[in-house]
Amino acid sequence: SERLWDEAMAMARTIAGMRPEGVALTLSHLDHNMDMSRDQALRWAKLSGKWLGVTSNLAEAGRDLMGRKKQEP
């Protein structure tokens, strides 16, 4: 339907605006953790950022997110 298309394109634009390394990390994690125990999946999540060279700064990401929320109507 047209609504589904519009929502899919909105999601695609959101993902396209993200850091490619972070998207790759998320996809890798989702792909690999489906058959893992909870503890294995948590360990994988902790290590996979290092393996893929992705770093995160949660404080900075939170400030960025809150800034964007204030700008949205």
HTML snippet that shows the backbone in 3Dmol.js (N, CA, C, O; Angstrom):
<script src="https://3Dmol.org/build/3Dmol-min.js"></script>
<div id="view" style="width:600px;height:400px;position:relative"></div>
<script>
const pdb = `
ATOM      1  N   SER A   1       0.832  -1.190   0.000  1.00  0.00           N
ATOM      2  CA  SER A   1       0.000   0.000   0.000  1.00  0.00           C
ATOM      3  C   SER A   1       0.872   1.247   0.000  1.00  0.00           C
ATOM      4  O   SER A   1       2.071   1.178   0.271  1.00  0.00           O
ATOM      5  N   GLU A   2       0.276   2.359  -0.299  1.00  0.00           N
ATOM      6  CA  GLU A   2       1.011   3.623  -0.347  1.00  0.00           C
ATOM      7  C   GLU A   2       1.540   4.012   1.036  1.00  0.00           C
ATOM      8  O   GLU A   2       2.646   4.538   1.163  1.00  0.00           O
ATOM      9  N   ARG A   3       0.742   3.750   2.060  1.00  0.00           N
ATOM     10  CA  ARG A   3       1.185   4.085   3.425  1.00  0.00           C
ATOM     11  C   ARG A   3       2.414   3.262   3.813  1.00  0.00           C
ATOM     12  O   ARG A   3       3.357   3.788   4.404  1.00  0.00           O
ATOM     13  N   LEU A   4       2.401   1.980   3.482  1.00  0.00           N
ATOM     14  CA  LEU A   4       3.538   1.114   3.776  1.00  0.00           C
ATOM     15  C   LEU A   4       4.783   1.618   3.058  1.00  0.00           C
ATOM     16  O   LEU A   4       5.864   1.661   3.645  1.00  0.00           O
ATOM     17  N   TRP A   5       4.637   1.998   1.795  1.00  0.00           N
ATOM     18  CA  TRP A   5       5.760   2.535   1.021  1.00  0.00           C
ATOM     19  C   TRP A   5       6.314   3.795   1.681  1.00  0.00           C
ATOM     20  O   TRP A   5       7.526   3.934   1.839  1.00  0.00           O
ATOM     21  N   ASP A   6       5.430   4.705   2.063  1.00  0.00           N
ATOM     22  CA  ASP A   6       5.864   5.954   2.691  1.00  0.00           C
ATOM     23  C   ASP A   6       6.606   5.694   3.999  1.00  0.00           C
ATOM     24  O   ASP A   6       7.627   6.322   4.278  1.00  0.00           O
ATOM     25  N   GLU A   7       6.089   4.769   4.795  1.00  0.00           N
ATOM     26  CA  GLU A   7       6.745   4.447   6.061  1.00  0.00           C
ATOM     27  C   GLU A   7       8.081   3.747   5.838  1.00  0.00           C
ATOM     28  O   GLU A   7       9.041   4.000   6.565  1.00  0.00           O
ATOM     29  N   ALA A   8       8.150   2.875   4.845  1.00  0.00           N
ATOM     30  CA  ALA A   8       9.410   2.200   4.526  1.00  0.00           C
ATOM     31  C   ALA A   8      10.457   3.201   4.051  1.00  0.00           C
ATOM     32  O   ALA A   8      11.626   3.098   4.421  1.00  0.00           O
ATOM     33  N   MET A   9      10.052   4.157   3.244  1.00  0.00           N
ATOM     34  CA  MET A   9      10.990   5.175   2.762  1.00  0.00           C
ATOM     35  C   MET A   9      11.454   6.079   3.902  1.00  0.00           C
ATOM     36  O   MET A   9      12.615   6.488   3.934  1.00  0.00           O
ATOM     37  N   ALA A  10      10.568   6.389   4.824  1.00  0.00           N
ATOM     38  CA  ALA A  10      10.957   7.195   5.989  1.00  0.00           C
ATOM     39  C   ALA A  10      11.998   6.446   6.819  1.00  0.00           C
ATOM     40  O   ALA A  10      12.974   7.040   7.279  1.00  0.00           O
ATOM     41  N   MET A  11      11.789   5.146   7.011  1.00  0.00           N
ATOM     42  CA  MET A  11      12.756   4.338   7.745  1.00  0.00           C
ATOM     43  C   MET A  11      14.075   4.256   6.986  1.00  0.00           C
ATOM     44  O   MET A  11      15.141   4.337   7.595  1.00  0.00           O
ATOM     45  N   ALA A  12      14.019   4.099   5.680  1.00  0.00           N
ATOM     46  CA  ALA A  12      15.237   4.045   4.865  1.00  0.00           C
ATOM     47  C   ALA A  12      16.018   5.349   4.975  1.00  0.00           C
ATOM     48  O   ALA A  12      17.246   5.325   5.060  1.00  0.00           O
ATOM     49  N   ARG A  13      15.329   6.482   4.974  1.00  0.00           N
ATOM     50  CA  ARG A  13      16.012   7.773   5.123  1.00  0.00           C
ATOM     51  C   ARG A  13      16.664   7.888   6.500  1.00  0.00           C
ATOM     52  O   ARG A  13      17.770   8.413   6.628  1.00  0.00           O
ATOM     53  N   THR A  14      15.981   7.400   7.517  1.00  0.00           N
ATOM     54  CA  THR A  14      16.549   7.422   8.867  1.00  0.00           C
ATOM     55  C   THR A  14      17.828   6.598   8.917  1.00  0.00           C
ATOM     56  O   THR A  14      18.845   7.057   9.436  1.00  0.00           O
ATOM     57  N   ILE A  15      17.779   5.390   8.381  1.00  0.00           N
ATOM     58  CA  ILE A  15      18.954   4.516   8.385  1.00  0.00           C
ATOM     59  C   ILE A  15      20.071   5.115   7.541  1.00  0.00           C
ATOM     60  O   ILE A  15      21.238   5.041   7.924  1.00  0.00           O
ATOM     61  N   ALA A  16      19.731   5.706   6.402  1.00  0.00           N
ATOM     62  CA  ALA A  16      20.744   6.314   5.533  1.00  0.00           C
ATOM     63  C   ALA A  16      21.458   7.464   6.231  1.00  0.00           C
ATOM     64  O   ALA A  16      22.600   7.776   5.893  1.00  0.00           O
ATOM     65  N   GLY A  17      20.807   8.093   7.195  1.00  0.00           N
ATOM     66  CA  GLY A  17      21.424   9.192   7.928  1.00  0.00           C
ATOM     67  C   GLY A  17      22.318   8.742   9.068  1.00  0.00           C
ATOM     68  O   GLY A  17      22.954   9.568   9.722  1.00  0.00           O
ATOM     69  N   MET A  18      22.373   7.449   9.312  1.00  0.00           N
ATOM     70  CA  MET A  18      23.188   6.910  10.400  1.00  0.00           C
ATOM     71  C   MET A  18      24.598   6.622   9.912  1.00  0.00           C
ATOM     72  O   MET A  18      24.850   6.515   8.712  1.00  0.00           O
ATOM     73  N   ARG A  19      25.519   6.498  10.875  1.00  0.00           N
ATOM     74  CA  ARG A  19      26.895   6.139  10.528  1.00  0.00           C
ATOM     75  C   ARG A  19      26.907   4.734   9.933  1.00  0.00           C
ATOM     76  O   ARG A  19      26.371   3.808  10.542  1.00  0.00           O
ATOM     77  N   PRO A  20      27.507   4.556   8.755  1.00  0.00           N
ATOM     78  CA  PRO A  20      27.535   3.231   8.121  1.00  0.00           C
ATOM     79  C   PRO A  20      28.154   2.157   9.012  1.00  0.00           C
ATOM     80  O   PRO A  20      27.709   1.009   8.999  1.00  0.00           O
ATOM     81  N   GLU A  21      29.178   2.523   9.784  1.00  0.00           N
ATOM     82  CA  GLU A  21      29.816   1.544  10.666  1.00  0.00           C
ATOM     83  C   GLU A  21      28.837   1.050  11.730  1.00  0.00           C
ATOM     84  O   GLU A  21      28.826  -0.133  12.070  1.00  0.00           O
ATOM     85  N   GLY A  22      28.027   1.950  12.245  1.00  0.00           N
ATOM     86  CA  GLY A  22      27.045   1.565  13.254  1.00  0.00           C
ATOM     87  C   GLY A  22      25.957   0.673  12.686  1.00  0.00           C
ATOM     88  O   GLY A  22      25.512  -0.271  13.339  1.00  0.00           O
ATOM     89  N   VAL A  23      25.533   0.974  11.468  1.00  0.00           N
ATOM     90  CA  VAL A  23      24.524   0.136  10.811  1.00  0.00           C
ATOM     91  C   VAL A  23      25.100  -1.258  10.570  1.00  0.00           C
ATOM     92  O   VAL A  23      24.428  -2.261  10.810  1.00  0.00           O
ATOM     93  N   ALA A  24      26.343  -1.321  10.097  1.00  0.00           N
ATOM     94  CA  ALA A  24      26.988  -2.619   9.864  1.00  0.00           C
ATOM     95  C   ALA A  24      27.115  -3.400  11.167  1.00  0.00           C
ATOM     96  O   ALA A  24      26.898  -4.611  11.189  1.00  0.00           O
ATOM     97  N   LEU A  25      27.464  -2.717  12.245  1.00  0.00           N
ATOM     98  CA  LEU A  25      27.588  -3.368  13.548  1.00  0.00           C
ATOM     99  C   LEU A  25      26.247  -3.941  13.995  1.00  0.00           C
ATOM    100  O   LEU A  25      26.177  -5.081  14.454  1.00  0.00           O
ATOM    101  N   THR A  26      25.198  -3.163  13.863  1.00  0.00           N
ATOM    102  CA  THR A  26      23.865  -3.618  14.266  1.00  0.00           C
ATOM    103  C   THR A  26      23.417  -4.817  13.445  1.00  0.00           C
ATOM    104  O   THR A  26      22.913  -5.797  13.994  1.00  0.00           O
ATOM    105  N   LEU A  27      23.599  -4.743  12.127  1.00  0.00           N
ATOM    106  CA  LEU A  27      23.201  -5.865  11.270  1.00  0.00           C
ATOM    107  C   LEU A  27      24.002  -7.119  11.587  1.00  0.00           C
ATOM    108  O   LEU A  27      23.456  -8.222  11.602  1.00  0.00           O
ATOM    109  N   SER A  28      25.297  -6.952  11.841  1.00  0.00           N
ATOM    110  CA  SER A  28      26.139  -8.091  12.190  1.00  0.00           C
ATOM    111  C   SER A  28      25.668  -8.721  13.497  1.00  0.00           C
ATOM    112  O   SER A  28      25.585  -9.943  13.616  1.00  0.00           O
ATOM    113  N   HIS A  29      25.365  -7.880  14.463  1.00  0.00           N
ATOM    114  CA  HIS A  29      24.904  -8.393  15.755  1.00  0.00           C
ATOM    115  C   HIS A  29      23.589  -9.163  15.600  1.00  0.00           C
ATOM    116  O   HIS A  29      23.437 -10.262  16.132  1.00  0.00           O
ATOM    117  N   LEU A  30      22.651  -8.576  14.872  1.00  0.00           N
ATOM    118  CA  LEU A  30      21.360  -9.245  14.687  1.00  0.00           C
ATOM    119  C   LEU A  30      21.512 -10.565  13.933  1.00  0.00           C
ATOM    120  O   LEU A  30      20.826 -11.543  14.228  1.00  0.00           O
ATOM    121  N   ASP A  31      22.416 -10.578  12.961  1.00  0.00           N
ATOM    122  CA  ASP A  31      22.629 -11.782  12.163  1.00  0.00           C
ATOM    123  C   ASP A  31      23.233 -12.913  12.991  1.00  0.00           C
ATOM    124  O   ASP A  31      22.887 -14.080  12.806  1.00  0.00           O
ATOM    125  N   HIS A  32      24.135 -12.560  13.903  1.00  0.00           N
ATOM    126  CA  HIS A  32      24.867 -13.593  14.627  1.00  0.00           C
ATOM    127  C   HIS A  32      24.237 -14.019  15.947  1.00  0.00           C
ATOM    128  O   HIS A  32      24.518 -15.121  16.418  1.00  0.00           O
ATOM    129  N   ASN A  33      23.404 -13.200  16.554  1.00  0.00           N
ATOM    130  CA  ASN A  33      22.967 -13.546  17.906  1.00  0.00           C
ATOM    131  C   ASN A  33      21.668 -14.335  17.981  1.00  0.00           C
ATOM    132  O   ASN A  33      21.229 -14.679  19.078  1.00  0.00           O
ATOM    133  N   MET A  34      21.049 -14.627  16.860  1.00  0.00           N
ATOM    134  CA  MET A  34      19.762 -15.332  16.903  1.00  0.00           C
ATOM    135  C   MET A  34      19.863 -16.713  17.541  1.00  0.00           C
ATOM    136  O   MET A  34      18.918 -17.163  18.190  1.00  0.00           O
ATOM    137  N   ASP A  35      20.979 -17.381  17.369  1.00  0.00           N
ATOM    138  CA  ASP A  35      21.138 -18.734  17.896  1.00  0.00           C
ATOM    139  C   ASP A  35      22.013 -18.776  19.146  1.00  0.00           C
ATOM    140  O   ASP A  35      22.473 -19.844  19.548  1.00  0.00           O
ATOM    141  N   MET A  36      22.242 -17.621  19.756  1.00  0.00           N
ATOM    142  CA  MET A  36      23.088 -17.549  20.944  1.00  0.00           C
ATOM    143  C   MET A  36      22.236 -17.454  22.203  1.00  0.00           C
ATOM    144  O   MET A  36      21.078 -17.039  22.175  1.00  0.00           O
ATOM    145  N   SER A  37      22.853 -17.853  23.297  1.00  0.00           N
ATOM    146  CA  SER A  37      22.205 -17.615  24.585  1.00  0.00           C
ATOM    147  C   SER A  37      22.277 -16.113  24.873  1.00  0.00           C
ATOM    148  O   SER A  37      22.989 -15.374  24.193  1.00  0.00           O
ATOM    149  N   ARG A  38      21.548 -15.686  25.864  1.00  0.00           N
ATOM    150  CA  ARG A  38      21.566 -14.265  26.232  1.00  0.00           C
ATOM    151  C   ARG A  38      22.982 -13.815  26.583  1.00  0.00           C
ATOM    152  O   ARG A  38      23.425 -12.758  26.133  1.00  0.00           O
ATOM    153  N   ASP A  39      23.694 -14.608  27.380  1.00  0.00           N
ATOM    154  CA  ASP A  39      25.045 -14.230  27.787  1.00  0.00           C
ATOM    155  C   ASP A  39      26.001 -14.183  26.603  1.00  0.00           C
ATOM    156  O   ASP A  39      26.844 -13.289  26.518  1.00  0.00           O
ATOM    157  N   GLN A  40      25.874 -15.142  25.692  1.00  0.00           N
ATOM    158  CA  GLN A  40      26.714 -15.125  24.494  1.00  0.00           C
ATOM    159  C   GLN A  40      26.423 -13.888  23.647  1.00  0.00           C
ATOM    160  O   GLN A  40      27.346 -13.248  23.142  1.00  0.00           O
ATOM    161  N   ALA A  41      25.147 -13.553  23.492  1.00  0.00           N
ATOM    162  CA  ALA A  41      24.769 -12.391  22.684  1.00  0.00           C
ATOM    163  C   ALA A  41      25.291 -11.100  23.299  1.00  0.00           C
ATOM    164  O   ALA A  41      25.748 -10.212  22.580  1.00  0.00           O
ATOM    165  N   LEU A  42      25.227 -10.988  24.622  1.00  0.00           N
ATOM    166  CA  LEU A  42      25.754  -9.788  25.281  1.00  0.00           C
ATOM    167  C   LEU A  42      27.265  -9.685  25.099  1.00  0.00           C
ATOM    168  O   LEU A  42      27.797  -8.601  24.859  1.00  0.00           O
ATOM    169  N   ARG A  43      27.953 -10.822  25.216  1.00  0.00           N
ATOM    170  CA  ARG A  43      29.412 -10.819  25.018  1.00  0.00           C
ATOM    171  C   ARG A  43      29.743 -10.456  23.571  1.00  0.00           C
ATOM    172  O   ARG A  43      30.664  -9.678  23.321  1.00  0.00           O
ATOM    173  N   TRP A  44      29.003 -11.009  22.629  1.00  0.00           N
ATOM    174  CA  TRP A  44      29.206 -10.691  21.213  1.00  0.00           C
ATOM    175  C   TRP A  44      29.019  -9.195  20.983  1.00  0.00           C
ATOM    176  O   TRP A  44      29.816  -8.566  20.287  1.00  0.00           O
ATOM    177  N   ALA A  45      27.980  -8.631  21.560  1.00  0.00           N
ATOM    178  CA  ALA A  45      27.702  -7.206  21.386  1.00  0.00           C
ATOM    179  C   ALA A  45      28.853  -6.364  21.927  1.00  0.00           C
ATOM    180  O   ALA A  45      29.232  -5.358  21.327  1.00  0.00           O
ATOM    181  N   LYS A  46      29.398  -6.776  23.049  1.00  0.00           N
ATOM    182  CA  LYS A  46      30.500  -6.024  23.653  1.00  0.00           C
ATOM    183  C   LYS A  46      31.762  -6.088  22.792  1.00  0.00           C
ATOM    184  O   LYS A  46      32.473  -5.092  22.657  1.00  0.00           O
ATOM    185  N   LEU A  47      32.037  -7.240  22.219  1.00  0.00           N
ATOM    186  CA  LEU A  47      33.262  -7.421  21.441  1.00  0.00           C
ATOM    187  C   LEU A  47      33.149  -6.967  19.991  1.00  0.00           C
ATOM    188  O   LEU A  47      34.137  -6.517  19.411  1.00  0.00           O
ATOM    189  N   SER A  48      31.970  -7.076  19.397  1.00  0.00           N
ATOM    190  CA  SER A  48      31.851  -6.823  17.960  1.00  0.00           C
ATOM    191  C   SER A  48      32.161  -5.380  17.586  1.00  0.00           C
ATOM    192  O   SER A  48      32.654  -5.134  16.485  1.00  0.00           O
ATOM    193  N   GLY A  49      31.894  -4.431  18.451  1.00  0.00           N
ATOM    194  CA  GLY A  49      32.268  -3.047  18.162  1.00  0.00           C
ATOM    195  C   GLY A  49      33.770  -2.904  17.993  1.00  0.00           C
ATOM    196  O   GLY A  49      34.239  -2.203  17.096  1.00  0.00           O
ATOM    197  N   LYS A  50      34.519  -3.569  18.856  1.00  0.00           N
ATOM    198  CA  LYS A  50      35.984  -3.538  18.754  1.00  0.00           C
ATOM    199  C   LYS A  50      36.444  -4.208  17.461  1.00  0.00           C
ATOM    200  O   LYS A  50      37.322  -3.695  16.768  1.00  0.00           O
ATOM    201  N   TRP A  51      35.851  -5.346  17.145  1.00  0.00           N
ATOM    202  CA  TRP A  51      36.245  -6.079  15.946  1.00  0.00           C
ATOM    203  C   TRP A  51      35.981  -5.284  14.676  1.00  0.00           C
ATOM    204  O   TRP A  51      36.769  -5.331  13.731  1.00  0.00           O
ATOM    205  N   LEU A  52      34.872  -4.556  14.657  1.00  0.00           N
ATOM    206  CA  LEU A  52      34.509  -3.792  13.460  1.00  0.00           C
ATOM    207  C   LEU A  52      35.011  -2.351  13.501  1.00  0.00           C
ATOM    208  O   LEU A  52      34.752  -1.577  12.579  1.00  0.00           O
ATOM    209  N   GLY A  53      35.723  -1.991  14.559  1.00  0.00           N
ATOM    210  CA  GLY A  53      36.275  -0.643  14.650  1.00  0.00           C
ATOM    211  C   GLY A  53      35.232   0.433  14.886  1.00  0.00           C
ATOM    212  O   GLY A  53      35.403   1.572  14.452  1.00  0.00           O
ATOM    213  N   VAL A  54      34.152   0.083  15.571  1.00  0.00           N
ATOM    214  CA  VAL A  54      33.081   1.042  15.844  1.00  0.00           C
ATOM    215  C   VAL A  54      33.161   1.450  17.307  1.00  0.00           C
ATOM    216  O   VAL A  54      33.184   0.603  18.200  1.00  0.00           O
ATOM    217  N   THR A  55      33.201   2.740  17.538  1.00  0.00           N
ATOM    218  CA  THR A  55      33.179   3.251  18.900  1.00  0.00           C
ATOM    219  C   THR A  55      31.898   4.043  19.097  1.00  0.00           C
ATOM    220  O   THR A  55      31.307   4.540  18.138  1.00  0.00           O
ATOM    221  N   SER A  56      31.480   4.154  20.333  1.00  0.00           N
ATOM    222  CA  SER A  56      30.272   4.927  20.604  1.00  0.00           C
ATOM    223  C   SER A  56      30.491   5.798  21.825  1.00  0.00           C
ATOM    224  O   SER A  56      31.243   5.451  22.737  1.00  0.00           O
ATOM    225  N   ASN A  57      29.827   6.918  21.819  1.00  0.00           N
ATOM    226  CA  ASN A  57      29.845   7.829  22.945  1.00  0.00           C
ATOM    227  C   ASN A  57      28.385   8.069  23.302  1.00  0.00           C
ATOM    228  O   ASN A  57      27.726   8.917  22.701  1.00  0.00           O
ATOM    229  N   LEU A  58      27.885   7.330  24.272  1.00  0.00           N
ATOM    230  CA  LEU A  58      26.462   7.390  24.584  1.00  0.00           C
ATOM    231  C   LEU A  58      26.029   8.762  25.081  1.00  0.00           C
ATOM    232  O   LEU A  58      24.916   9.199  24.791  1.00  0.00           O
ATOM    233  N   ALA A  59      26.889   9.444  25.823  1.00  0.00           N
ATOM    234  CA  ALA A  59      26.524  10.780  26.311  1.00  0.00           C
ATOM    235  C   ALA A  59      26.330  11.732  25.134  1.00  0.00           C
ATOM    236  O   ALA A  59      25.363  12.491  25.090  1.00  0.00           O
ATOM    237  N   GLU A  60      27.259  11.682  24.183  1.00  0.00           N
ATOM    238  CA  GLU A  60      27.153  12.541  22.996  1.00  0.00           C
ATOM    239  C   GLU A  60      25.941  12.155  22.152  1.00  0.00           C
ATOM    240  O   GLU A  60      25.232  13.026  21.649  1.00  0.00           O
ATOM    241  N   ALA A  61      25.705  10.874  21.999  1.00  0.00           N
ATOM    242  CA  ALA A  61      24.550  10.415  21.218  1.00  0.00           C
ATOM    243  C   ALA A  61      23.248  10.865  21.870  1.00  0.00           C
ATOM    244  O   ALA A  61      22.312  11.260  21.175  1.00  0.00           O
ATOM    245  N   GLY A  62      23.181  10.810  23.193  1.00  0.00           N
ATOM    246  CA  GLY A  62      21.987  11.259  23.901  1.00  0.00           C
ATOM    247  C   GLY A  62      21.741  12.743  23.718  1.00  0.00           C
ATOM    248  O   GLY A  62      20.604  13.162  23.502  1.00  0.00           O
ATOM    249  N   ARG A  63      22.804  13.550  23.801  1.00  0.00           N
ATOM    250  CA  ARG A  63      22.659  14.997  23.580  1.00  0.00           C
ATOM    251  C   ARG A  63      22.211  15.277  22.156  1.00  0.00           C
ATOM    252  O   ARG A  63      21.364  16.142  21.930  1.00  0.00           O
ATOM    253  N   ASP A  64      22.767  14.557  21.198  1.00  0.00           N
ATOM    254  CA  ASP A  64      22.381  14.736  19.793  1.00  0.00           C
ATOM    255  C   ASP A  64      20.913  14.380  19.597  1.00  0.00           C
ATOM    256  O   ASP A  64      20.175  15.112  18.939  1.00  0.00           O
ATOM    257  N   LEU A  65      20.494  13.265  20.165  1.00  0.00           N
ATOM    258  CA  LEU A  65      19.099  12.838  20.040  1.00  0.00           C
ATOM    259  C   LEU A  65      18.157  13.854  20.676  1.00  0.00           C
ATOM    260  O   LEU A  65      17.133  14.200  20.087  1.00  0.00           O
ATOM    261  N   MET A  66      18.487  14.328  21.854  1.00  0.00           N
ATOM    262  CA  MET A  66      17.620  15.299  22.528  1.00  0.00           C
ATOM    263  C   MET A  66      17.567  16.606  21.744  1.00  0.00           C
ATOM    264  O   MET A  66      16.520  17.251  21.689  1.00  0.00           O
ATOM    265  N   GLY A  67      18.682  17.002  21.139  1.00  0.00           N
ATOM    266  CA  GLY A  67      18.694  18.209  20.314  1.00  0.00           C
ATOM    267  C   GLY A  67      17.793  18.069  19.105  1.00  0.00           C
ATOM    268  O   GLY A  67      17.094  19.011  18.732  1.00  0.00           O
ATOM    269  N   ARG A  68      17.809  16.890  18.488  1.00  0.00           N
ATOM    270  CA  ARG A  68      16.942  16.653  17.327  1.00  0.00           C
ATOM    271  C   ARG A  68      15.476  16.624  17.735  1.00  0.00           C
ATOM    272  O   ARG A  68      14.619  17.112  16.999  1.00  0.00           O
ATOM    273  N   LYS A  69      15.181  16.061  18.892  1.00  0.00           N
ATOM    274  CA  LYS A  69      13.789  15.998  19.357  1.00  0.00           C
ATOM    275  C   LYS A  69      13.237  17.402  19.589  1.00  0.00           C
ATOM    276  O   LYS A  69      12.066  17.660  19.309  1.00  0.00           O
ATOM    277  N   LYS A  70      14.068  18.311  20.097  1.00  0.00           N
ATOM    278  CA  LYS A  70      13.617  19.679  20.351  1.00  0.00           C
ATOM    279  C   LYS A  70      13.335  20.419  19.052  1.00  0.00           C
ATOM    280  O   LYS A  70      12.476  21.299  19.014  1.00  0.00           O
ATOM    281  N   GLN A  71      14.060  20.065  17.975  1.00  0.00           N
ATOM    282  CA  GLN A  71      13.899  20.741  16.690  1.00  0.00           C
ATOM    283  C   GLN A  71      12.698  20.225  15.916  1.00  0.00           C
ATOM    284  O   GLN A  71      12.171  20.932  15.057  1.00  0.00           O
ATOM    285  N   GLU A  72      12.256  19.010  16.202  1.00  0.00           N
ATOM    286  CA  GLU A  72      11.130  18.426  15.468  1.00  0.00           C
ATOM    287  C   GLU A  72       9.826  19.074  15.920  1.00  0.00           C
ATOM    288  O   GLU A  72       9.682  19.443  17.086  1.00  0.00           O
ATOM    289  N   PRO A  73       8.868  19.213  14.987  1.00  0.00           N
ATOM    290  CA  PRO A  73       7.584  19.831  15.368  1.00  0.00           C
ATOM    291  C   PRO A  73       6.760  18.961  16.291  1.00  0.00           C
ATOM    292  O   PRO A  73       5.663  19.350  16.691  1.00  0.00           O
TER     293      PRO A  73
END
`;
const viewer = $3Dmol.createViewer("view");
viewer.addModel(pdb, "pdb");
viewer.setStyle({}, {cartoon: {color: "spectrum"}});
viewer.zoomTo();
viewer.render();
</script>
